[in-house]
Amino acid sequence: MQQKTRKLWGTVAIIVLLIVYPLAIMQIYVTTMMDLPWWGAILVLCIAGLLWFYPASWVVRWMSKPD
């Protein structure tokens, strides 16, 4: 696959990730962690916010791979 094609698919993957990941975290929070105190909710959501970096960085590394 050419780098140009990988960049197109990688961009689509990152956009999908930026839409699906927050919705999934929100659903998990609403169904399982609603009883947490405010500081626990902030902690969980901050950690979840940092964790999206790993799949996004994998996609970016895959996109920038030379031909």
N, CA and C atoms as an extended XYZ file, in Angstrom:
201
Properties=species:S:1:pos:R:3:atomname:S:1:resname:S:1:resid:I:1 pbc="F F F"
N         0.846       -1.164        0.000 N   MET     1
C         0.000        0.000        0.000 CA  MET     1
C         0.902        1.240        0.000 C   MET     1
N         0.558        2.183       -0.830 N   GLN     2
C         1.342        3.410       -0.913 CA  GLN     2
C         1.082        4.297        0.298 C   GLN     2
N         2.051        5.167        0.567 N   GLN     3
C         1.930        6.046        1.719 CA  GLN     3
C         0.728        6.987        1.584 C   GLN     3
N         0.433        7.412        0.373 N   LYS     4
C        -0.703        8.302        0.157 CA  LYS     4
C        -2.016        7.615        0.559 C   LYS     4
N        -2.158        6.352        0.205 N   THR     5
C        -3.359        5.595        0.554 CA  THR     5
C        -3.424        5.349        2.063 C   THR     5
N        -2.251        5.015        2.663 N   ARG     6
C        -2.212        4.814        4.116 CA  ARG     6
C        -2.603        6.081        4.854 C   ARG     6
N        -2.180        7.241        4.357 N   LYS     7
C        -2.532        8.501        5.014 CA  LYS     7
C        -4.031        8.765        4.926 C   LYS     7
N        -4.637        8.426        3.803 N   LEU     8
C        -6.082        8.587        3.671 CA  LEU     8
C        -6.809        7.701        4.669 C   LEU     8
N        -6.467        6.415        4.708 N   TRP     9
C        -7.132        5.486        5.621 CA  TRP     9
C        -6.807        5.805        7.068 C   TRP     9
N        -5.591        6.267        7.331 N   GLY    10
C        -5.224        6.655        8.686 CA  GLY    10
C        -6.011        7.855        9.160 C   GLY    10
N        -6.227        8.825        8.290 N   THR    11
C        -7.017        9.994        8.644 CA  THR    11
C        -8.459        9.597        8.955 C   THR    11
N        -9.012        8.718        8.143 N   VAL    12
C       -10.370        8.227        8.384 CA  VAL    12
C       -10.408        7.474        9.719 C   VAL    12
N        -9.389        6.658        9.989 N   ALA    13
C        -9.347        5.889       11.238 CA  ALA    13
C        -9.268        6.812       12.451 C   ALA    13
N        -8.480        7.872       12.374 N   ILE    14
C        -8.361        8.798       13.501 CA  ILE    14
C        -9.678        9.550       13.712 C   ILE    14
N       -10.337        9.941       12.645 N   ILE    15
C       -11.626       10.620       12.782 CA  ILE    15
C       -12.649        9.692       13.427 C   ILE    15
N       -12.681        8.436       12.990 N   VAL    16
C       -13.594        7.458       13.588 CA  VAL    16
C       -13.235        7.243       15.061 C   VAL    16
N       -11.936        7.173       15.357 N   LEU    17
C       -11.494        7.006       16.742 CA  LEU    17
C       -11.933        8.176       17.601 C   LEU    17
N       -11.839        9.378       17.073 N   LEU    18
C       -12.226       10.564       17.836 CA  LEU    18
C       -13.736       10.667       18.048 C   LEU    18
N       -14.503        9.929       17.283 N   ILE    19
C       -15.954        9.907       17.476 CA  ILE    19
C       -16.367        8.724       18.352 C   ILE    19
N       -15.847        7.549       18.072 N   VAL    20
C       -16.286        6.328       18.746 CA  VAL    20
C       -15.718        6.223       20.161 C   VAL    20
N       -14.461        6.580       20.362 N   TYR    21
C       -13.824        6.414       21.670 CA  TYR    21
C       -14.538        7.214       22.771 C   TYR    21
N       -14.801        8.506       22.577 N   PRO    22
C       -15.515        9.230       23.644 CA  PRO    22
C       -16.920        8.675       23.903 C   PRO    22
N       -17.597        8.240       22.853 N   LEU    23
C       -18.924        7.653       23.052 CA  LEU    23
C       -18.839        6.356       23.853 C   LEU    23
N       -17.817        5.556       23.577 N   ALA    24
C       -17.636        4.307       24.323 CA  ALA    24
C       -17.291        4.588       25.779 C   ALA    24
N       -16.409        5.544       26.036 N   ILE    25
C       -16.060        5.899       27.410 CA  ILE    25
C       -17.283        6.443       28.145 C   ILE    25
N       -18.061        7.257       27.458 N   MET    26
C       -19.268        7.811       28.075 CA  MET    26
C       -20.246        6.685       28.436 C   MET    26
N       -20.414        5.728       27.558 N   GLN    27
C       -21.323        4.613       27.828 CA  GLN    27
C       -20.821        3.772       28.994 C   GLN    27
N       -19.520        3.506       29.038 N   ILE    28
C       -18.951        2.741       30.149 CA  ILE    28
C       -19.135        3.495       31.456 C   ILE    28
N       -18.902        4.791       31.428 N   TYR    29
C       -19.056        5.597       32.639 CA  TYR    29
C       -20.503        5.595       33.131 C   TYR    29
N       -21.420        5.779       32.217 N   VAL    30
C       -22.840        5.864       32.615 CA  VAL    30
C       -23.339        4.529       33.149 C   VAL    30
N       -22.888        3.429       32.580 N   THR    31
C       -23.421        2.133       32.993 CA  THR    31
C       -22.724        1.549       34.215 C   THR    31
N       -21.459        1.906       34.467 N   THR    32
C       -20.738        1.230       35.551 CA  THR    32
C       -20.186        2.157       36.619 C   THR    32
N       -19.900        3.410       36.304 N   MET    33
C       -19.192        4.259       37.262 CA  MET    33
C       -19.982        5.486       37.694 C   MET    33
N       -21.270        5.458       37.575 N   MET    34
C       -22.078        6.628       37.890 CA  MET    34
C       -22.051        6.970       39.380 C   MET    34
N       -21.775        5.995       40.232 N   ASP    35
C       -21.801        6.221       41.678 CA  ASP    35
C       -20.478        6.740       42.234 C   ASP    35
N       -19.506        6.991       41.390 N   LEU    36
C       -18.226        7.512       41.872 CA  LEU    36
C       -18.383        8.931       42.405 C   LEU    36
N       -17.554        9.301       43.386 N   PRO    37
C       -17.550       10.713       43.798 CA  PRO    37
C       -16.968       11.573       42.686 C   PRO    37
N       -17.128       12.884       42.795 N   TRP    38
C       -16.704       13.785       41.715 CA  TRP    38
C       -15.220       13.648       41.419 C   TRP    38
N       -14.388       13.459       42.449 N   TRP    39
C       -12.952       13.372       42.208 CA  TRP    39
C       -12.592       12.043       41.539 C   TRP    39
N       -13.339       10.997       41.825 N   GLY    40
C       -13.114        9.711       41.157 CA  GLY    40
C       -13.499        9.771       39.691 C   GLY    40
N       -14.583       10.485       39.408 N   ALA    41
C       -15.014       10.636       38.019 CA  ALA    41
C       -13.986       11.429       37.218 C   ALA    41
N       -13.460       12.492       37.826 N   ILE    42
C       -12.440       13.287       37.139 CA  ILE    42
C       -11.203       12.446       36.876 C   ILE    42
N       -10.787       11.655       37.852 N   LEU    43
C        -9.613       10.795       37.689 CA  LEU    43
C        -9.817        9.770       36.573 C   LEU    43
N       -10.950        9.096       36.585 N   VAL    44
C       -11.234        8.076       35.567 CA  VAL    44
C       -11.288        8.700       34.176 C   VAL    44
N       -11.955        9.833       34.047 N   LEU    45
C       -12.086       10.460       32.737 CA  LEU    45
C       -10.763       11.045       32.250 C   LEU    45
N        -9.912       11.516       33.152 N   CYS    46
C        -8.582       11.982       32.748 CA  CYS    46
C        -7.719       10.824       32.244 C   CYS    46
N        -7.780        9.705       32.932 N   ILE    47
C        -7.022        8.528       32.483 CA  ILE    47
C        -7.554        8.038       31.143 C   ILE    47
N        -8.862        7.994       30.995 N   ALA    48
C        -9.453        7.574       29.716 CA  ALA    48
C        -9.081        8.552       28.604 C   ALA    48
N        -9.019        9.828       28.933 N   GLY    49
C        -8.619       10.824       27.948 CA  GLY    49
C        -7.182       10.664       27.506 C   GLY    49
N        -6.322       10.213       28.399 N   LEU    50
C        -4.925        9.990       28.027 CA  LEU    50
C        -4.733        8.688       27.260 C   LEU    50
N        -5.598        7.712       27.491 N   LEU    51
C        -5.418        6.397       26.863 CA  LEU    51
C        -5.707        6.381       25.366 C   LEU    51
N        -6.459        7.343       24.845 N   TRP    52
C        -6.738        7.339       23.411 CA  TRP    52
C        -5.476        7.627       22.617 C   TRP    52
N        -4.444        8.136       23.290 N   PHE    53
C        -3.175        8.434       22.630 CA  PHE    53
C        -2.540        7.183       22.019 C   PHE    53
N        -2.651        6.038       22.680 N   TYR    54
C        -1.980        4.836       22.193 CA  TYR    54
C        -2.523        4.328       20.859 C   TYR    54
N        -3.819        4.164       20.674 N   PRO    55
C        -4.264        3.748       19.337 CA  PRO    55
C        -4.030        4.823       18.282 C   PRO    55
N        -4.153        6.094       18.668 N   ALA    56
C        -3.914        7.174       17.699 CA  ALA    56
C        -2.450        7.206       17.290 C   ALA    56
N        -1.535        6.998       18.234 N   SER    57
C        -0.112        7.012       17.879 CA  SER    57
C         0.242        5.816       16.995 C   SER    57
N        -0.411        4.675       17.226 N   TRP    58
C        -0.170        3.524       16.360 CA  TRP    58
C        -0.606        3.825       14.926 C   TRP    58
N        -1.746        4.466       14.776 N   VAL    59
C        -2.250        4.816       13.441 CA  VAL    59
C        -1.314        5.821       12.768 C   VAL    59
N        -0.833        6.800       13.515 N   VAL    60
C         0.060        7.799       12.937 CA  VAL    60
C         1.379        7.163       12.525 C   VAL    60
N         1.912        6.264       13.359 N   ARG    61
C         3.145        5.571       12.968 CA  ARG    61
C         2.925        4.728       11.720 C   ARG    61
N         1.793        4.070       11.612 N   TRP    62
C         1.497        3.249       10.439 CA  TRP    62
C         1.366        4.142        9.189 C   TRP    62
N         0.736        5.312        9.369 N   MET    63
C         0.553        6.224        8.240 CA  MET    63
C         1.875        6.753        7.714 C   MET    63
N         2.822        7.028        8.599 N   SER    64
C         4.065        7.672        8.172 CA  SER    64
C         5.150        6.692        7.775 C   SER    64
N         4.838        5.413        7.756 N   LYS    65
C         5.793        4.400        7.325 CA  LYS    65
C         6.164        4.652        5.856 C   LYS    65
N         7.465        4.578        5.533 N   PRO    66
C         7.827        4.795        4.111 CA  PRO    66
C         7.359        3.629        3.236 C   PRO    66
N         7.262        3.909        1.947 N   ASP    67
C         6.804        2.887        0.975 CA  ASP    67
C         7.778        1.728        0.910 C   ASP    67
